[in-house]
Amino acid sequence: MFDDEKALIDLNNEDAKAISRTADPVRIRNKFRRLLSITCRQLAVNAEQNHRYDEASDFRFWSMELRRREGLRARRGWIVGILHLLYRYLSGYGEEIGRALAILTGIWLLFGLLYTQVGFLNKASTIESNSKTPETISPQPPVKALAYSLEVMTLQQPEPRPATSPGRFAVLAERIIGPIQAALLALAIRRRFMR
């Protein structure tokens, strides 16, 4: 709550300065959003203390949404703005389990489909146990591609290795994106059941 109190004091100081200047509609709108965001956060805390967890979840969501609508300048840069936007659309600010699960499932299916199109190294063995034929490059069948995608998403080292640059890039991208989305799902589940 110390941050909220400091923000309210800063807003009151801005009121005194605003009287001496001409009123800027954007500044007034952002000030209103900041105050409303603080109010929603305080209402969320109050709702949690009174065991009204669904209402607390809604208030937390709207507090974050109002902060996002303040604009890039209020969030100190475009990188924070992009992260805030991703947090909203990938998991509903950590409040929507269904959205986070749907996105995670979509990532799994998308990369599974992609693995049916890129080449992988296959080692075909002959009848003799000591001799092996040269490595061949072929895409994964659909069921194996989905299993491969799940293994990559859970940070395992699946075989066979991708043979092409697009295949290696797809594995790298899924190793980054998949666990991040899984963490957002875990956060949403934790928020739902921590009560």
Backbone bond lengths (Angstrom), bond angles and torsions (degrees), N, CA, C in turn:
res aa  C-N    CA-C-N  psi(-1)  N-CA   C-N-CA  omega(-1)  CA-C   N-CA-C  phi
1 M - - - 1.448 - - 1.528 112.38 -
2 F 1.305 119.00 -16.97 1.453 121.68 -179.57 1.518 110.96 -60.93
3 D 1.340 118.14 -39.08 1.455 121.56 178.57 1.523 111.00 -64.11
4 D 1.339 117.62 -39.14 1.456 120.73 178.88 1.523 110.84 -65.05
5 E 1.329 116.88 -43.36 1.458 120.06 179.25 1.523 111.16 -63.32
6 K 1.332 116.91 -40.99 1.462 120.63 178.26 1.519 110.44 -64.07
7 A 1.331 116.74 -41.46 1.465 120.76 179.22 1.525 110.68 -63.56
8 L 1.328 116.80 -40.12 1.474 119.36 177.84 1.521 111.84 -65.09
9 I 1.320 117.48 -40.06 1.477 120.88 177.12 1.517 110.06 -63.14
10 D 1.345 116.56 -43.73 1.464 120.02 178.13 1.517 111.16 -61.59
11 L 1.335 116.33 -39.28 1.460 119.21 178.96 1.530 111.24 -65.74
12 N 1.324 117.70 -38.89 1.466 120.33 177.03 1.518 111.22 -64.84
13 N 1.342 117.21 -38.10 1.469 120.16 175.74 1.522 110.77 -64.60
14 E 1.314 117.20 -36.86 1.455 120.99 176.96 1.522 111.00 -66.74
15 D 1.351 117.32 -32.36 1.465 120.14 176.55 1.517 111.00 -60.17
16 A 1.323 115.79 -44.48 1.465 119.85 -179.69 1.526 110.78 -63.03
17 K 1.333 116.24 -38.92 1.465 119.59 179.35 1.526 110.91 -71.78
18 A 1.323 117.09 -34.58 1.462 121.30 -176.78 1.523 112.01 -67.90
19 I 1.303 117.68 -27.20 1.468 120.72 179.65 1.525 109.85 -64.88
20 S 1.334 115.40 -36.06 1.459 119.18 -177.49 1.532 112.47 -80.70
21 R 1.329 118.42 -12.41 1.474 122.01 -179.38 1.520 109.92 -110.43
22 T 1.308 113.77 170.31 1.460 117.72 172.88 1.522 108.11 -74.82
23 A 1.297 116.05 148.42 1.470 121.03 -176.93 1.526 109.90 -75.62
24 D 1.319 115.17 125.87 1.462 122.26 176.74 1.527 107.64 -100.52
25 P 1.352 118.20 119.71 1.467 119.88 -176.23 1.527 113.37 -60.74
26 V 1.317 117.76 -35.94 1.465 120.07 179.60 1.515 110.35 -66.71
27 R 1.329 116.65 -43.19 1.461 120.67 179.31 1.529 110.88 -63.78
28 I 1.323 116.64 -40.60 1.467 120.38 179.31 1.529 110.33 -65.64
29 R 1.345 116.53 -42.06 1.461 120.58 179.06 1.526 111.02 -63.80
30 N 1.338 117.56 -42.79 1.465 120.49 178.67 1.521 111.75 -66.40
31 K 1.322 116.27 -37.16 1.460 120.06 177.55 1.534 110.36 -63.89
32 F 1.336 115.61 -43.41 1.460 119.82 177.68 1.528 110.89 -61.41
33 R 1.336 116.77 -43.55 1.466 120.04 179.15 1.522 111.62 -63.68
34 R 1.333 117.20 -39.77 1.459 120.01 179.11 1.527 110.80 -64.49
35 L 1.327 117.05 -43.64 1.464 120.12 177.43 1.525 111.88 -63.70
36 L 1.321 116.33 -41.92 1.460 120.42 179.16 1.530 111.06 -66.67
37 S 1.330 116.82 -35.64 1.461 120.98 176.95 1.525 110.68 -63.87
38 I 1.311 117.06 -44.87 1.469 121.31 177.76 1.521 110.11 -61.63
39 T 1.340 116.59 -42.13 1.461 120.97 179.05 1.524 111.15 -62.80
40 C 1.326 116.85 -43.31 1.477 120.30 178.88 1.523 110.76 -63.31
41 R 1.327 117.11 -40.21 1.469 119.58 178.92 1.528 110.99 -64.39
42 Q 1.330 117.12 -40.99 1.461 120.42 178.29 1.535 110.95 -67.36
43 L 1.340 116.73 -37.52 1.464 119.69 176.06 1.530 111.17 -65.54
44 A 1.338 117.26 -34.67 1.465 120.73 177.38 1.520 110.61 -64.00
45 V 1.318 116.75 -42.82 1.472 120.40 178.07 1.524 110.25 -63.33
46 N 1.321 116.45 -43.65 1.459 120.98 179.22 1.532 110.74 -63.06
47 A 1.330 116.96 -42.95 1.465 120.02 -179.72 1.534 111.00 -64.47
48 E 1.327 116.90 -39.07 1.470 119.20 177.45 1.520 111.55 -65.26
49 Q 1.311 117.32 -39.91 1.459 120.46 179.17 1.521 111.61 -64.29
50 N 1.336 116.42 -27.83 1.460 121.27 179.22 1.532 112.03 -98.26
51 H 1.334 117.12 15.34 1.461 124.51 175.05 1.531 113.34 61.00
52 R 1.320 116.62 33.44 1.470 122.12 173.62 1.528 106.84 -107.61
53 Y 1.317 116.16 76.49 1.458 121.67 -168.51 1.527 113.47 -72.32
54 D 1.314 118.06 -33.47 1.468 119.36 178.29 1.528 110.85 -66.04
55 E 1.326 116.02 -40.68 1.460 119.20 176.54 1.526 110.78 -65.40
56 A 1.316 117.14 -39.26 1.469 120.81 178.73 1.521 110.35 -61.66
57 S 1.329 116.04 -40.13 1.464 120.33 178.30 1.529 110.77 -62.38
58 D 1.333 116.41 -43.96 1.467 119.98 178.69 1.528 111.23 -63.11
59 F 1.326 117.22 -43.46 1.458 120.04 179.60 1.530 111.93 -64.15
60 R 1.346 117.74 -39.01 1.472 119.87 177.45 1.523 110.52 -64.33
61 F 1.343 115.78 -41.23 1.463 119.92 178.63 1.529 110.49 -59.84
62 W 1.325 116.79 -47.61 1.454 119.23 -177.03 1.518 112.42 -70.46
63 S 1.310 117.12 -30.69 1.463 119.48 174.67 1.524 110.30 -61.73
64 M 1.328 116.43 -46.64 1.465 120.26 178.95 1.530 111.19 -66.50
65 E 1.310 117.26 -38.79 1.463 120.72 -179.71 1.529 110.76 -64.72
66 L 1.312 117.56 -40.92 1.461 120.44 177.77 1.520 111.65 -65.50
67 R 1.328 116.50 -37.17 1.469 120.05 176.08 1.529 110.46 -63.39
68 R 1.350 116.66 -39.52 1.462 120.36 179.55 1.523 110.73 -64.63
69 R 1.314 116.84 -37.77 1.465 120.74 -177.30 1.521 113.57 -75.59
70 E 1.321 117.16 -8.58 1.464 119.10 177.08 1.519 111.51 -66.10
71 G 1.303 117.48 -26.78 1.454 120.48 177.23 1.520 112.34 110.73
72 L 1.325 114.86 173.08 1.465 121.12 -176.85 1.525 112.64 -66.38
73 R 1.306 117.39 -38.66 1.465 120.32 -177.40 1.524 111.33 -62.95
74 A 1.329 117.13 -37.41 1.465 121.02 -179.80 1.527 111.67 -70.56
75 R 1.354 116.39 -27.44 1.465 119.86 -179.16 1.519 112.51 -96.50
76 R 1.300 118.00 7.62 1.471 124.06 174.82 1.516 113.53 65.37
77 G 1.313 118.42 44.77 1.444 120.06 170.81 1.509 115.85 127.08
78 W 1.316 114.19 162.76 1.462 120.40 -176.17 1.515 112.48 -76.91
79 I 1.333 119.33 -26.94 1.470 120.35 178.70 1.528 110.10 -66.37
80 V 1.315 116.10 -45.36 1.462 120.25 177.58 1.527 109.39 -64.20
81 G 1.319 117.03 -37.13 1.464 120.80 177.87 1.518 112.32 -62.79
82 I 1.333 116.21 -42.53 1.469 120.00 178.64 1.530 110.27 -65.51
83 L 1.332 116.70 -43.97 1.469 119.74 178.71 1.527 111.31 -62.24
84 H 1.320 115.97 -40.35 1.462 121.00 178.33 1.531 110.27 -62.40
85 L 1.336 116.09 -42.48 1.458 121.03 179.01 1.532 111.10 -64.33
86 L 1.333 116.98 -44.04 1.463 120.35 177.75 1.521 111.36 -62.48
87 Y 1.326 116.12 -41.27 1.464 120.58 178.61 1.527 110.54 -60.55
88 R 1.317 116.49 -38.00 1.463 120.25 179.45 1.524 111.27 -68.16
89 Y 1.339 116.64 -49.71 1.458 119.39 -172.87 1.525 113.77 -80.13
90 L 1.322 118.99 -23.57 1.461 120.49 -178.45 1.524 113.32 -87.77
91 S 1.342 117.97 -24.95 1.465 118.02 -179.10 1.526 113.60 -147.91
92 G 1.322 118.62 10.47 1.461 119.84 -179.24 1.510 111.46 60.13
93 Y 1.345 116.76 45.08 1.471 124.18 -177.53 1.526 111.80 59.44
94 G 1.320 116.21 35.10 1.463 120.13 178.26 1.515 113.39 73.65
95 E 1.323 117.39 17.96 1.463 121.45 -176.68 1.526 113.16 -111.84
96 E 1.332 118.52 -16.08 1.464 120.87 -173.54 1.530 110.63 -114.46
97 I 1.324 115.92 103.10 1.467 121.95 -178.55 1.530 110.09 -65.90
98 G 1.305 117.54 -43.13 1.460 121.45 -177.64 1.515 112.61 -60.45
99 R 1.314 116.98 -43.61 1.459 120.53 179.44 1.522 110.96 -64.65
100 A 1.327 117.19 -45.36 1.463 121.03 -179.84 1.526 110.92 -63.01
101 L 1.340 116.99 -40.33 1.461 120.82 179.26 1.527 111.18 -68.70
102 A 1.328 117.03 -40.23 1.469 120.56 178.93 1.529 110.85 -63.96
103 I 1.311 117.54 -41.66 1.472 120.75 179.12 1.526 109.73 -65.91
104 L 1.337 117.61 -42.41 1.464 121.07 179.46 1.535 110.46 -63.08
105 T 1.316 117.04 -42.51 1.467 121.08 177.02 1.524 110.45 -63.95
106 G 1.323 116.78 -40.33 1.465 120.67 177.59 1.522 112.21 -62.51
107 I 1.326 116.89 -41.17 1.467 120.81 177.03 1.520 109.92 -61.48
108 W 1.327 116.41 -45.48 1.467 121.02 179.97 1.531 111.06 -60.05
109 L 1.335 117.50 -47.77 1.463 121.21 -178.84 1.528 111.80 -67.98
110 L 1.324 117.27 -39.88 1.458 121.20 -179.85 1.530 111.31 -61.98
111 F 1.326 116.51 -47.75 1.453 119.08 179.59 1.528 111.05 -71.03
112 G 1.329 118.02 -32.50 1.455 120.24 174.28 1.519 110.98 -60.74
113 L 1.328 116.67 -42.73 1.463 120.94 176.66 1.522 110.76 -65.12
114 L 1.312 116.67 -40.26 1.463 121.17 179.36 1.529 111.48 -62.79
115 Y 1.331 116.86 -37.50 1.464 120.02 -179.14 1.525 112.62 -70.37
116 T 1.338 117.82 -13.91 1.468 119.72 173.87 1.528 111.19 -81.07
117 Q 1.336 116.73 -7.83 1.462 120.71 -176.51 1.527 113.79 -109.33
118 V 1.332 118.62 -19.38 1.463 120.80 -177.74 1.522 109.67 -101.92
119 G 1.331 115.91 157.50 1.455 120.48 -176.17 1.519 113.43 -86.58
120 F 1.341 115.02 145.54 1.462 122.54 177.29 1.524 108.57 -126.03
121 L 1.324 116.11 152.22 1.456 120.71 178.02 1.520 109.41 -78.26
122 N 1.313 116.51 127.35 1.461 121.78 176.30 1.519 108.27 -121.33
123 K 1.315 117.42 136.26 1.455 121.93 176.44 1.522 107.37 -107.57
124 A 1.315 115.89 110.47 1.474 120.21 179.53 1.526 108.29 -92.83
125 S 1.288 117.07 127.26 1.463 120.10 -179.59 1.523 109.84 -97.99
126 T 1.334 115.39 146.71 1.455 121.14 178.26 1.513 109.60 -90.55
127 I 1.299 116.15 -174.21 1.460 120.86 -179.23 1.524 111.08 -63.98
128 E 1.311 116.42 -37.50 1.462 119.36 178.67 1.518 109.13 -75.16
129 S 1.300 117.15 136.45 1.458 121.22 -176.05 1.519 113.02 -74.01
130 N 1.306 118.73 -24.81 1.458 120.78 -176.70 1.519 113.45 -86.51
131 S 1.288 118.67 -27.21 1.463 119.80 -176.68 1.521 110.19 -102.40
132 K 1.316 113.98 143.11 1.463 120.19 178.96 1.521 108.44 -128.03
133 T 1.303 115.93 147.42 1.459 119.81 176.65 1.521 108.45 -80.38
134 P 1.309 116.81 163.87 1.465 118.95 179.62 1.538 110.84 -61.24
135 E 1.337 114.41 158.80 1.463 120.45 -179.86 1.523 109.57 -68.28
136 T 1.314 115.71 142.65 1.453 121.27 176.85 1.516 109.34 -117.79
137 I 1.316 115.18 155.45 1.467 120.70 -178.60 1.519 108.39 -111.79
138 S 1.351 115.47 125.09 1.464 120.12 178.17 1.524 109.31 -153.45
139 P 1.335 117.25 151.88 1.472 119.71 176.97 1.527 110.85 -74.41
140 Q 1.327 115.44 164.96 1.469 121.56 179.45 1.537 109.92 -81.51
141 P 1.338 117.47 145.00 1.470 118.67 169.90 1.542 109.44 -67.83
142 P 1.328 118.75 157.75 1.470 121.25 -172.95 1.532 115.21 -53.42
143 V 1.311 118.98 -46.34 1.471 120.35 -177.38 1.527 110.22 -66.39
144 K 1.325 116.57 -43.32 1.461 119.76 178.32 1.522 111.02 -67.27
145 A 1.326 117.41 -33.22 1.464 120.88 178.64 1.525 110.43 -64.75
146 L 1.328 117.64 -40.20 1.472 120.44 177.74 1.528 110.68 -66.78
147 A 1.324 117.04 -41.06 1.464 120.06 177.14 1.528 110.42 -65.13
148 Y 1.327 116.59 -40.23 1.465 121.34 178.15 1.530 110.04 -62.22
149 S 1.331 116.23 -43.96 1.456 120.98 179.04 1.528 111.53 -61.16
150 L 1.318 117.03 -41.35 1.461 120.92 178.42 1.526 111.19 -65.09
151 E 1.334 116.95 -38.83 1.454 120.19 177.93 1.524 111.37 -66.04
152 V 1.323 117.25 -40.82 1.468 120.47 178.31 1.524 109.82 -65.27
153 M 1.336 116.18 -42.13 1.467 120.27 -178.11 1.528 112.04 -64.04
154 T 1.326 117.14 -29.80 1.466 120.84 179.46 1.526 111.60 -94.06
155 L 1.337 116.13 17.89 1.468 124.38 173.47 1.522 113.55 61.99
156 Q 1.313 116.93 32.66 1.463 120.58 173.12 1.528 108.31 -89.70
157 Q 1.304 116.80 172.30 1.467 122.53 178.87 1.532 108.69 -108.22
158 P 1.329 118.78 78.73 1.463 120.37 -175.41 1.523 112.25 -71.97
159 E 1.296 114.00 153.81 1.470 122.06 173.82 1.508 106.97 -112.54
160 P 1.290 119.66 147.93 1.449 131.70 -0.41 1.523 112.01 -80.28
161 R 1.293 116.24 163.64 1.469 122.47 178.37 1.529 109.96 -79.79
162 P 1.336 117.06 149.22 1.466 118.60 176.37 1.531 110.57 -67.64
163 A 1.318 116.13 141.86 1.459 121.04 -177.02 1.518 112.54 -97.47
164 T 1.321 117.36 -21.74 1.457 120.77 -175.44 1.525 110.59 -107.26
165 S 1.321 115.40 160.77 1.471 120.37 177.39 1.527 112.26 -62.21
166 P 1.336 119.81 -43.69 1.468 118.72 176.38 1.525 112.41 -60.20
167 G 1.322 117.18 -36.17 1.464 120.69 178.46 1.521 111.43 -65.43
168 R 1.332 116.36 -44.61 1.475 119.83 178.62 1.523 110.85 -64.79
169 F 1.341 116.95 -39.72 1.461 120.46 178.24 1.530 110.77 -64.68
170 A 1.335 117.12 -39.87 1.465 120.95 179.27 1.530 110.43 -63.39
171 V 1.333 117.75 -42.83 1.466 120.87 178.52 1.529 110.29 -63.27
172 L 1.336 116.66 -43.78 1.462 120.49 179.07 1.529 111.20 -62.24
173 A 1.332 116.34 -46.06 1.469 120.04 -179.77 1.522 111.28 -62.06
174 E 1.337 117.40 -41.72 1.460 119.40 -179.47 1.524 111.60 -69.11
175 R 1.337 117.19 -33.34 1.468 120.21 177.18 1.522 111.95 -65.70
176 I 1.312 117.27 -24.00 1.468 121.00 177.77 1.530 110.39 -90.16
177 I 1.318 116.65 -51.74 1.464 122.02 -173.04 1.528 112.11 -70.58
178 G 1.326 117.69 -43.34 1.466 121.38 -175.71 1.518 113.91 -59.36
179 P 1.339 119.18 -53.48 1.466 119.57 179.50 1.530 113.93 -64.10
180 I 1.334 117.26 -32.76 1.469 119.32 177.36 1.522 109.95 -63.92
181 Q 1.339 116.85 -45.57 1.462 119.95 179.17 1.523 110.80 -67.07
182 A 1.340 117.67 -35.92 1.466 120.49 176.80 1.532 110.02 -63.74
183 A 1.326 116.98 -37.29 1.469 120.52 177.38 1.530 110.89 -66.64
184 L 1.341 117.25 -38.85 1.467 119.85 176.89 1.528 110.79 -65.03
185 L 1.337 116.65 -36.62 1.471 120.08 175.52 1.525 109.87 -65.21
186 A 1.323 117.42 -44.17 1.467 120.77 179.27 1.530 110.63 -61.91
187 L 1.329 117.27 -38.41 1.462 120.63 177.59 1.526 111.01 -63.81
188 A 1.328 116.40 -43.99 1.465 119.64 179.76 1.528 110.68 -64.00
189 I 1.333 117.16 -40.60 1.466 120.26 178.34 1.517 110.22 -65.57
190 R 1.325 116.73 -42.72 1.467 120.55 179.90 1.529 111.00 -61.52
191 R 1.326 115.83 -43.65 1.474 119.29 179.70 1.532 110.97 -63.53
192 R 1.319 116.41 -35.52 1.470 119.54 -178.60 1.510 111.14 -71.07
193 F 1.342 117.67 -37.82 1.469 120.43 -172.87 1.512 113.93 -107.71
194 M 1.335 119.33 5.66 1.463 119.63 179.58 1.518 110.60 -76.76
195 R 1.298 117.56 -11.56 1.460 120.56 -177.00 1.460 111.32 -71.65
